[in-house]
């Protein structure tokens, strides 16, 4: 599809609409004005446009990627976070996307890196307020699972669902017999961070493509998150994702290196046969 004469990915439009809807509904429920989120969106969009224009010398286009990054940062940071925190996190996130790269793509999930740099600097924790739950007749529910549409559009369903499944199994193992009750099942389902699974984990440029690689990636991140959470690390989701990004970057490097060596050996064998 095209917008203002520029090609636009359906996933980007869908992400902006769903993330904005979720944030708006959560802000209304909390009776809060998400100034930090609005600041993060504005800062991310502006920084991306400036980098594209003055660093990459590209023509103007709507900075959907930057807007999405700002929405994620503003939704994960506390709803009442300082505007300066939102700006620092957004600037760091967008800069990392263009400056920390391997083979033409960014290595780290921008929002996670920006948040992990800014939150400790301001002495604040992650809140995930836009993925909060609501009480319906005594049962906690979350609207975040609607974001599964993003995982489908990004072709990362195996990664997202393996993370959800592994998280549920690990939580059930920790809960023991309590997980067998109706309340226990509800609590387990609510305990999964669907926002993380269906938005941040499935970022196409920093996660695997193949089905089996995605299954391994999602499951490994669930186990890594659980280990960090039980060790009382302050930002287990963000740290687990960045470690997963590093592991995937190493995997990409080794795969390319292996392919290059195989090609060199094939050429050498052909020369020898001749």
C-alpha positions as CSV (number, residue, x, y, z in Angstrom):
1,X,0.0,0.0,0.0
2,X,1.0,3.6,-0.5
3,X,0.6,6.7,1.7
4,X,1.5,10.2,0.5
5,X,3.2,8.7,-2.5
6,X,5.4,6.4,-0.4
7,X,5.2,2.6,-0.1
8,X,4.0,1.6,3.4
9,X,4.1,-1.9,4.9
10,X,0.8,-3.2,6.2
11,X,2.5,-4.4,9.3
12,X,3.6,-0.8,10.2
13,X,0.1,0.6,9.8
14,X,-1.4,-2.2,11.8
15,X,1.2,-1.8,14.5
16,X,0.6,1.9,14.9
17,X,-3.2,1.4,15.0
18,X,-3.1,-1.5,17.5
19,X,-0.5,0.0,19.8
20,X,-2.2,3.3,19.8
21,X,-5.6,1.7,20.6
22,X,-4.1,-0.3,23.4
23,X,-2.3,2.7,24.9
24,X,-5.4,4.9,24.6
25,X,-7.7,2.3,26.3
26,X,-5.2,1.8,29.1
27,X,-4.7,5.5,29.6
28,X,-8.4,6.0,29.9
29,X,-8.7,3.1,32.4
30,X,-5.8,4.6,34.5
31,X,-7.3,8.1,34.2
32,X,-3.9,9.3,33.1
33,X,-2.6,11.5,30.3
34,X,0.4,9.6,28.7
35,X,2.6,12.6,28.2
36,X,5.7,10.4,28.2
37,X,4.3,8.2,25.5
38,X,3.4,11.2,23.3
39,X,6.9,12.6,23.9
40,X,8.5,9.3,23.0
41,X,6.6,9.1,19.7
42,X,7.4,12.7,18.8
43,X,11.1,12.3,19.7
44,X,11.5,8.9,17.9
45,X,9.8,10.3,14.7
46,X,11.9,13.5,14.6
47,X,15.2,11.7,15.3
48,X,14.5,9.1,12.5
49,X,13.6,11.8,10.0
50,X,16.7,13.8,10.8
51,X,19.0,10.8,10.5
52,X,17.4,9.8,7.2
53,X,17.6,13.2,5.8
54,X,21.0,14.4,7.0
55,X,22.9,11.2,7.6
56,X,21.5,8.8,4.9
57,X,20.5,11.5,2.5
58,X,17.1,9.9,1.8
59,X,14.0,11.6,0.7
60,X,11.2,12.2,3.2
61,X,8.9,9.5,4.2
62,X,6.5,9.0,7.1
63,X,8.7,7.5,9.9
64,X,6.4,4.6,10.8
65,X,9.3,2.6,12.3
66,X,10.2,5.5,14.6
67,X,6.6,6.0,15.6
68,X,6.3,2.3,16.5
69,X,9.5,2.5,18.6
70,X,8.1,5.5,20.4
71,X,4.8,3.8,21.1
72,X,6.6,0.8,22.6
73,X,9.0,2.9,24.7
74,X,6.1,5.0,26.0
75,X,4.0,1.9,26.7
76,X,6.7,0.0,28.6
77,X,8.2,3.0,30.6
78,X,6.0,4.2,33.6
79,X,3.0,6.1,32.4
80,X,4.1,9.1,34.5
81,X,7.8,8.9,33.4
82,X,9.6,12.2,32.9
83,X,9.6,13.6,29.4
84,X,13.4,13.7,29.5
85,X,13.4,9.9,30.0
86,X,11.2,9.4,27.0
87,X,13.4,11.6,24.8
88,X,16.7,10.0,26.0
89,X,15.3,6.5,25.4
90,X,13.9,7.4,22.0
91,X,17.0,9.1,20.8
92,X,19.2,6.2,21.9
93,X,16.8,3.6,20.3
94,X,16.6,5.3,16.9
95,X,20.4,6.0,16.8
96,X,21.1,2.4,17.6
97,X,18.9,1.3,14.7
98,X,21.1,3.2,12.2
99,X,24.5,3.0,13.9
100,X,24.8,-0.5,15.4
101,X,24.3,-2.7,12.4
102,X,25.5,-6.0,10.8
103,X,25.0,-6.7,7.1
104,X,22.6,-3.9,6.6
105,X,20.2,-4.5,9.6
106,X,20.2,-3.4,13.2
107,X,21.5,-5.9,15.8
108,X,19.4,-4.8,18.8
109,X,15.7,-4.3,19.2
110,X,15.7,-0.4,19.3
111,X,13.0,0.1,22.0
112,X,14.6,-2.5,24.3
113,X,18.0,-0.9,24.0
114,X,16.7,2.6,24.5
115,X,14.7,1.6,27.5
116,X,17.6,-0.4,29.1
117,X,19.8,2.7,28.7
118,X,17.3,5.3,30.0
119,X,15.4,3.6,32.8
120,X,18.4,2.9,35.1
121,X,19.7,6.4,34.3
122,X,16.5,7.9,35.8
123,X,16.2,5.2,38.5
124,X,12.9,3.9,37.2
125,X,11.6,0.4,36.4
126,X,9.6,-0.9,33.4
127,X,5.8,-0.7,33.9
128,X,4.2,-2.2,30.8
129,X,1.2,-0.1,31.7
130,X,-0.4,-0.3,28.2
131,X,-0.5,-4.1,28.5
132,X,-2.2,-4.0,31.8
133,X,-5.1,-6.2,32.9
134,X,-8.7,-5.6,33.7
135,X,-11.1,-7.3,36.0
136,X,-14.2,-8.9,34.4
137,X,-16.5,-10.5,37.0
138,X,-13.6,-11.4,39.2
139,X,-11.4,-12.7,36.4
140,X,-8.3,-10.8,35.2
141,X,-8.2,-10.4,31.5
142,X,-5.8,-8.6,29.1
143,X,-6.3,-7.0,25.8
144,X,-2.7,-7.5,24.8
145,X,-3.4,-10.9,23.1
146,X,-5.0,-8.9,20.2
147,X,-1.5,-8.0,19.2
148,X,-1.0,-11.6,17.9
149,X,-2.1,-10.1,14.6
150,X,1.3,-8.4,14.5
151,X,3.2,-11.7,15.0
152,X,1.1,-13.2,12.1
153,X,1.8,-10.3,9.8
154,X,5.5,-10.4,10.6
155,X,5.6,-14.1,10.0
156,X,6.9,-14.7,13.5
157,X,4.1,-16.8,14.9
158,X,6.3,-19.7,15.9
159,X,8.6,-17.5,17.9
160,X,5.8,-15.7,19.7
161,X,3.7,-18.8,20.4
162,X,6.8,-20.8,21.6
163,X,7.6,-18.0,24.0
164,X,4.0,-18.0,25.3
165,X,3.9,-21.8,25.6
166,X,7.3,-22.0,27.3
167,X,6.3,-19.2,29.7
168,X,3.1,-20.9,30.7
169,X,4.9,-24.2,31.3
170,X,7.6,-22.6,33.4
171,X,5.0,-20.6,35.4
172,X,2.9,-23.8,35.9
173,X,5.9,-25.7,37.1
174,X,6.6,-23.0,39.6
175,X,3.0,-22.8,40.8
176,X,2.6,-26.6,41.3
177,X,-0.8,-27.9,42.2
178,X,-2.2,-24.3,42.5
179,X,-2.1,-24.1,38.7
180,X,-4.8,-26.8,38.4
181,X,-7.6,-24.6,39.8
182,X,-9.7,-22.3,37.7
183,X,-8.2,-19.3,39.5
184,X,-4.7,-20.8,38.9
185,X,-5.3,-21.2,35.1
186,X,-6.6,-17.7,34.9
187,X,-3.6,-16.4,36.8
188,X,-1.2,-18.3,34.6
189,X,-2.8,-17.0,31.4
190,X,-2.7,-13.5,32.7
191,X,0.9,-13.8,33.9
192,X,2.3,-14.0,30.3
193,X,3.6,-10.8,28.8
194,X,1.8,-10.9,25.5
195,X,2.9,-7.4,24.7
196,X,6.5,-8.5,24.8
197,X,5.8,-11.8,22.9
198,X,3.6,-10.3,20.1
199,X,5.4,-6.9,19.6
200,X,9.0,-6.8,20.8
201,X,10.2,-10.4,20.5
202,X,8.9,-10.7,16.9
203,X,10.7,-7.6,15.5
204,X,11.6,-9.0,12.0
205,X,15.2,-7.6,11.7
206,X,16.4,-8.9,15.0
207,X,14.7,-12.4,15.1
208,X,15.2,-15.6,13.1
209,X,13.2,-16.4,10.0
210,X,13.1,-20.2,9.9
211,X,10.3,-22.1,11.8
212,X,12.6,-24.2,13.8
213,X,15.0,-21.3,14.6
214,X,11.9,-19.3,15.7
215,X,10.7,-22.1,18.0
216,X,14.2,-22.3,19.6
217,X,14.4,-18.6,19.9
218,X,11.1,-18.0,21.6
219,X,11.6,-20.9,24.0
220,X,15.1,-19.8,24.8
221,X,14.0,-16.3,25.6
222,X,11.3,-17.6,27.9
223,X,13.8,-19.6,29.8
224,X,16.3,-16.7,29.9
225,X,13.6,-14.3,31.1
226,X,12.6,-16.7,33.8
227,X,16.2,-17.1,35.0
228,X,16.7,-13.4,35.1
229,X,13.4,-12.8,36.9
230,X,14.2,-15.4,39.6
231,X,17.6,-13.8,40.0
232,X,15.7,-10.6,40.7
233,X,17.3,-8.7,37.8
234,X,15.5,-5.4,37.5
235,X,14.7,-5.5,33.7
236,X,14.4,-9.2,32.9
237,X,12.3,-8.9,29.7
238,X,14.5,-6.1,28.2
239,X,17.8,-7.9,29.1
240,X,16.6,-11.3,27.8
241,X,15.6,-9.8,24.5
242,X,19.0,-8.0,24.0
243,X,20.9,-11.2,24.9
244,X,18.7,-13.0,22.4
245,X,19.5,-10.3,19.8
246,X,23.2,-10.9,20.4
247,X,22.8,-14.6,20.1
248,X,20.9,-14.2,16.8
249,X,23.6,-11.8,15.4
250,X,26.3,-14.4,16.3
251,X,24.2,-17.1,14.6
252,X,23.9,-15.0,11.5
253,X,27.6,-14.4,11.4
254,X,28.5,-18.1,11.8
255,X,25.9,-19.1,9.2
256,X,27.3,-16.6,6.7
257,X,30.8,-17.6,7.6
258,X,30.0,-21.3,7.1
259,X,28.3,-20.6,3.8
260,X,31.3,-18.6,2.6
261,X,33.7,-21.4,3.6
262,X,31.5,-24.0,1.9
263,X,31.5,-21.9,-1.3
264,X,35.3,-21.5,-1.2
265,X,35.7,-25.3,-0.7
266,X,33.4,-26.0,-3.6
267,X,35.4,-23.7,-5.9
268,X,38.6,-25.2,-4.8
269,X,37.3,-28.7,-5.5
270,X,36.2,-27.7,-9.0
271,X,39.6,-26.2,-9.7
272,X,41.3,-29.3,-8.5
273,X,39.0,-31.5,-10.6
274,X,39.8,-29.5,-13.7
